[in-house]
Amino acid sequence: MGFAVTNRAVCAQLVERGLPVVATDDAPDDQARRYAADLRVELLEQPASQDWRNLAAEAQAVVPTPGLPESHPSLSAAAAAGTPVISEFDLAQRWDSRPTLAVTGTNGKTTVTLMAAAMLEASGISVGVAGNTETPLVEAIRDDRPAAFVVEASSFRLAHSRCYQPTVGAWLNFAPDHLDIHASLDSYRAAKAALWSRVDKDTTSVVNRDDSVVAEHAPGRGRVVTFGLEDGDFRVSEGALWAESEKLADIAELHRTHPHELSNCLAAAAVAMAGGAHRDGVRAALLSWTGLPHRVVLVAEHEGVRFYDDSKATTPHAVCAAVQSVGQSIEKAVLIAGGRNKGLDLRPLAAAADELRSVVAIGEAAPDVQQVFSGLCPVVTVESMEEAVITAADIAQSGDAVLLSPGCASFDWYGSYAERGDHFSLLVREMIGGSP
C-alpha cells in the first residue's frame, strides 16, 4: 500500500524474486504509474472499501508505505482478513544476513546514524546507510560491498515490523510526534519500543539513561549499553567524552558542543563500538564532525544578531532543545515557529518562553503558536517567510539570535524541511547583502 520511494524498491525486489505483486496508491503521480508499468505490476488507484477487503483476503502480506496513517482502511482490512502486515525491514532481513545497527528516537536519528557510520568507516569497516533516508534498506542490500548497515529506524517502519531484529538497536529519546500518523501517543511509544521487542543474547541495546521513557523500556535480556550526559557507560566527565574507561575526545576539540549534540556523540559512539568500531576511529569521526544542514546551523551574523536555521525541528521537544542550545551564548532569541501541525500538542513550547524576546508565528499553525505564548511573550503573526525574516530581524537586538525552529512540519508552504531551511537562509543572506 502506497507506491513512493520505499515501496517501489520493495516492489522491484519482489518482482525480481518472482513473487506476484499488486501495488496500490490513493493518489499516484505519473512517475509512480510509469514505474509500475516498467515492472509490469498492476497499480490500483484509490481502491474502494470492498476492494481493500478483497485485496487483503487474497494477499500473503501487506507492506504499507512508511507514514501510512494507522487509520487507513488497508490496515483494518488486513486485520479483519488475518493477513500479516510487514515492513521493508522484515523483507530485507529475510533476504540479507549482514548485521544491521538500528537507530530510533524522536530527535537525532539522522545525526546519530551518519555519525556512527562515519566512526565505523574510520575504523576500517565498510557500511551502508539506509532506512528512513534516501535509500530504503531493501534497496541498500543490493550492494555487496558493505559489511554492515547503519539503519535510521522510524516509528513508521518499526510499528509494522514482525520479525526484524537488529544486531544493535539504539533508542535515543522520546517525545510526542507523528500523531497525524499514529492513533495515539501510546501507539507511537509502542512503535519505538518495538525496536527491542526481539532482543536476545546476541544483540546489543543502546539506552539513553537521561530519558525516562527510554530507560523504562530498557530490555532485561541481551547486552545493554547506556549513555548519558552525566552517567552511563558512555558519558561526559572532566570536560571529555568517555567510553567506559577510555577517553574519546575533549569537548574543546569538538565542532558542536551543545548538550543535545554531546548526547548524540555519545549515542553514536556507543552504537559504533557495539558494531566493532575502535577508539581511534570513533575519535577521528568525532573530531571531523561538523553537523548536518538545518540542525541549529549558524547562517550569518549581522549587527550583533545571529541567524540560525533549525528547520529540522518539527516537534516542541526539538524546539526547546534548540532554544536552550543557542541560549548559552546569546541574550535572547526571536523564535520563528509554526507550519503544519502533525497532530501534536504545542503547549510544551511554552517552556522556552523565558529565553525568548518574541515569537514570529508562521503557517497553518500560527494561531496555535499565538495561543501557546499568549501572556508569556510578544507574538507577531506573518504571512510569508520573507515577512518572518524581516520582522524577526527588526525585533532582535544586538546580542540576540533569530532562530527558525518551527516545531511543525513544512508541508503547508514547502515540500520539505530542507526547502524551508534553504529559503530562510537565502532570505537572511539577501537581507544582509542588501543592507547598507
Summary of the structure (lengths in Angstrom):
residues: 436
radius of gyration: 22.5
end to end distance: 55.1
largest distance: 69.2
contacts: 1565
relative contact order: 0.09
helix: 40%
strand: 20%
